[in-house]
Amino acid sequence: MVTIVAFAAWMLWVRETDEAGDSPPMARLYAADQDAITAVAIRSGTATARFERIGGEWRFDDRQGLVVNLDRWGGIVLLLSGPLADRELGQVDDLGKFGLDSPGTIELELVGGRTIRVSLGDRTPDERHYYATLDDHRSVFLVNADWGEVLLTLASNPPFPYWYYQVDPAQVRVFEIDGGGGRSTLFLGTNPDQPAGGRVLVEGVPRDMRQEEVDLALSLVGGPEAMQVLPPRSTADPALGFATPTVTLRLTYALVQPIDERVDFSTVYVVGGTTAEGGGYYAATSDTTALLVFDGGWVDAILELSESLR
């Protein structure tokens, strides 16, 4: 399957090559062997992310070593090997004129300890390029805006595996809470079939949601702030509490970047009992063999939300 990112990477390469035509080839801002790239750290605004290659797999380095979502990652290493520098503007004394006083950054780590750091400032007026600098040099270049945007988005919208419960609440379409003495199904304002406000089914009875209920739901449906990923463990273990779940959550959310014909993703999380040390609930989903631990306060708030909707 050709992913969107891989296709975009290929199109960037073809477009830049075609545009060169018979004119002298443009220099690349930098060139890195794909196999020599061992890690990349990205900062976009206040968002940061770092990924490293371990045993041939690309993983988050701050998310319990989660393997990246391969649908989102396809073509990324090709992009990291270096963009063309469409134009060099020369040495600049005031980098702030180009938004390079507080830039987004892409920093590669290579075999042997070498690093490459690209800073991306503002977009050019025609939106086709970013102003960029390489390492600590003050010479400003123009690099393709699509190249920069794809990479910066890895920080602002990390490529989590689908089962990892951390999503943008604004993308949530349907959220079902089954437990705590009842069942509530929330159709939030992001649902294309319910463009304004929200609707809720409480034990099968529909009603419009009040704005304060929508706001409360959106503060919770994106997932717990604290979450652990533990090694696989049988859900039949009575210590985990899955025989009598605390709550079952069904979630459907729109993909920020559709993959082929897939525009949304649905999954079910079964929440068992509390952890031995307290403060968390065990959880499981069929999309991974890993055992999850959800923040206890978040689970309790979900149950309170369900109760308040009745």
Buried (B, 14 or more C-beta within 10 A) or exposed (E): EEBBBBEBBEEBBEEBEEEEEEEEEBEBBBEBEEEEBBBBBBBBEEBBBBBBBEEEEBBBBEBEEBBBBBBBBBBBBBBBBBBBBBEEEEEBEEBEEBBBEEBBBBBBBBEEEEEBBBBBBBBBEEEEBBBBBBEEEEEBBBBBBBBBBBBBBBBBBBBBBBBBBEBBBBBBBBBBBBBBEBBBBBBBBBBEEBEEBBBBBBEEEEEEBEEEBBEBBBEBBBBBEEBBBEEEBEBEEEEBBBEEBBBBBBBBBBBEBEBEEEEBBEBBBBBBBBBEEEEBBBBBBEBBEBBBBBBBEBBBBBBEBBEEBE
